[in-house]
Amino acid sequence: MPPPAENLPLFQSWLSAHRGIVVKVARSFASSPADVKDLQQELLLQLWLSLPNFAGQAKPSTWIYRVCLNTALMFRRGAARRDRRLAPTCPYSSSPGTTLSINLKKTSVFL
């Protein structure tokens, strides 16, 4: 459940003070500019959704960093899974990760 609307000013003030944490974590964990933007959006969403869980036991900057770090780790795991599923491989290849188009060129020599 999203936080109540009265938390918006607090959230905005924290982001204006600690926006660098979000940017730094996104740049550290994403491999392309498009992924950096996607990850930044995911980090901001998770920060907003996690706001009701902030117990005040840590500084806001520490809490923001931990939420961003955990979200970025999950993003990286998901990206690794997506990459494995999207990379088509040829069953006739002796080297893993060789794409289908390269293998088709190799096998056409034998036809």
C-alpha positions in Angstrom: 0.0 0.0 0.0 1.5 3.4 -0.9 2.2 5.9 1.8 -0.3 8.6 2.6 -0.2 11.8 0.6 0.9 13.8 3.7 4.3 12.0 3.4 5.0 13.7 0.1 6.7 16.9 1.5 9.0 14.7 3.6 9.8 12.4 0.7 10.5 15.4 -1.5 12.8 17.0 1.1 14.7 13.8 1.5 15.2 13.4 -2.2 16.4 17.0 -2.7 18.9 16.4 0.1 20.0 12.9 -0.9 19.4 12.6 -4.6 23.1 11.9 -5.1 22.7 8.5 -3.4 20.0 7.5 -5.9 22.2 8.6 -8.9 25.3 7.0 -7.6 23.7 3.6 -6.9 22.0 3.6 -10.3 25.2 4.4 -12.1 27.1 1.7 -10.1 24.7 -1.1 -10.9 23.5 -0.4 -14.4 25.4 -1.1 -17.5 23.9 1.3 -20.1 22.4 4.8 -19.9 18.9 3.3 -20.6 19.4 0.9 -17.7 20.6 3.8 -15.4 17.3 5.6 -16.1 15.2 2.5 -15.6 17.0 1.7 -12.3 16.7 5.3 -11.1 13.0 5.1 -11.7 12.8 1.8 -9.8 14.8 3.2 -6.9 12.5 6.2 -6.6 9.4 3.9 -6.7 10.8 1.6 -4.0 11.8 4.5 -1.8 8.3 5.9 -2.0 6.7 2.5 -1.4 9.0 1.8 1.5 8.5 5.1 3.2 5.9 3.7 5.7 8.5 1.2 6.8 11.0 3.9 7.9 11.2 3.5 11.7 13.5 6.4 12.4 16.2 4.1 13.8 18.7 5.3 11.2 19.4 8.6 9.5 17.3 9.2 6.4 20.5 9.0 4.2 21.4 5.6 5.6 17.9 4.3 5.1 17.8 5.7 1.5 21.1 4.0 0.7 20.0 0.6 2.1 16.7 0.7 0.1 18.5 1.7 -3.0 21.2 -0.9 -2.6 18.8 -3.7 -2.0 16.7 -2.6 -5.0 19.7 -2.3 -7.2 20.8 -5.8 -6.3 17.4 -7.2 -7.2 17.6 -5.2 -10.5 20.9 -6.7 -11.3 19.7 -10.3 -10.6 16.7 -9.7 -12.7 18.9 -8.3 -15.5 21.1 -11.3 -15.4 18.1 -13.6 -15.7 16.7 -11.6 -18.6 20.0 -11.7 -20.4 20.2 -15.5 -20.1 16.7 -15.9 -21.4 17.0 -13.4 -24.3 20.3 -14.6 -25.7 19.4 -17.3 -28.2 21.9 -20.1 -28.4 22.4 -22.8 -30.9 22.4 -26.4 -29.7 25.1 -27.2 -32.2 27.6 -24.8 -30.7 30.5 -25.9 -28.7 30.9 -22.6 -27.0 28.2 -21.3 -24.6 26.7 -18.0 -25.4 27.3 -18.2 -29.1 24.4 -16.6 -30.9 22.2 -18.4 -33.3 23.2 -16.2 -36.3 26.9 -16.9 -35.8 26.1 -20.6 -35.6 24.0 -20.5 -38.7 27.0 -19.1 -40.7 29.2 -21.9 -39.3 26.8 -24.7 -40.2 26.0 -23.3 -43.7 29.6 -24.2 -44.7 28.8 -27.9 -44.2 25.6 -27.8 -46.4 
